[in-house]
C-alpha cells in the first residue's frame, strides 16, 4: 500500500475534525467567527500532528498537540465564564485523540 503524505493527510483529517467540531456550535447558534476559529484550529492541529516527530502513542500525541494549540485561546474564551471551557475541552479530548490515531494509522504507520 502506498504511503500517504502525513502532512496532507493531517490537514485533510483536520478539516473533517473541524467540521465535526462546528456541528454543535452551529446548532447552538454561535457566531461564525467562533465557528471559523474552531475549524481552522483543527486544520492547524492536523498539520502539526502530520509533521511532528514526537515518539509517543498517537492518541497521546494527538491530545498533547491539540491542548497546546488550544491553550492560548482558553484565556480569551474562559476569562469571564470558565464553565464555557467544559464542552471545548471535551471536544478537544475526543477529536484530538481520534485525529492523532487516525493520522498515524492512515498514513501507513502503526
N, C-alpha and C positions, 0 to 999 in steps of 0.2 A: 504494500500500500504506500502511495506517495505521501510524504510528509507535508503537512500544510504549514506555511509560514506562520509562526506563533504570534507575531505582532498583528498581522492582518486578521488572523482568527480571533485574537483578543479584542480588536476593535469591533469586529462584526458581532461577536458574542456580547460585548459590552453594550452595543446598540440594542440587542434583544433584552438584556437585563434592564436597560434604561426604559424600554417600553413597558416591561413588567412593573417597574417601579412607578411609572407615571400613571398606570391604570387607577390605583386607588386615589391618587392625587387628583386626577380629573373627576372621579366620582365625588370627591369632597369639594369640588368646585374651587380648587386652589388656583392662584394666579399663574399665568403662563410663564412668567419669569421663573417661578419656583419649579414648574414642570420642566422647563428647558434646562435649568441648572441641574436638576436630578438626572436628566437624560445625558447631558454632557459629562457629568461626573462619572457615570458608568462607562462611557467611551474612554475616558482617561484611565480609569481603573483597568479596563481591558487592555489598553496599550501597555500600562506598567506591568501587568501580570504576564503579558506576552513577551516582554523584553527583559524582565528582571531575572537574574540568575540565582536567586536565593535557593539554597539547598534545604528546602522544608517540605513537609507534607503539603500537597497542592491546596487542600482545604484551608490549612493554617496560613499558607501564603496568601490565599485569597482574602482571608479575614484581616490579616495584618495590613496588606496594601489598601484594602477598602477602608479600614478605620483611619489609616494615615492620611488618605486623600480627604476623607470626611472631616477630620479633626478641625481644621481652621473654620469651617462653616458652622460647627456646633456652637461656637461662641456667639455668632450672629443669630442663629436660629433659636437657641435656648436661653439667651441672656435674660429676657423678661419672663418667659414661661418655659422653664426647664422640662416640664412634663411633655411638651411637644416633641422632645427628642426621642421619646419611647418608641413610637412607630418607626421613626427613621433608623434607630439602632437595630430594631428587629429586622427591618428590610435589608439593612446593610449586612447583618449577620447571615441571613438566608441567602441573599444574592451573591455576597462576597465569597462564601464557601462554595456555592454551586459554580460560580464563574471560575474560581481557581481550579476546581476539579475538572470542569468541562474543557478549559483551555489545555490543560495538561493531557487529558485523555484524547481529545480530538486532534491534537497536534501530532499524534503518533508516539508520544512518550507514555511511560507507565508510571 
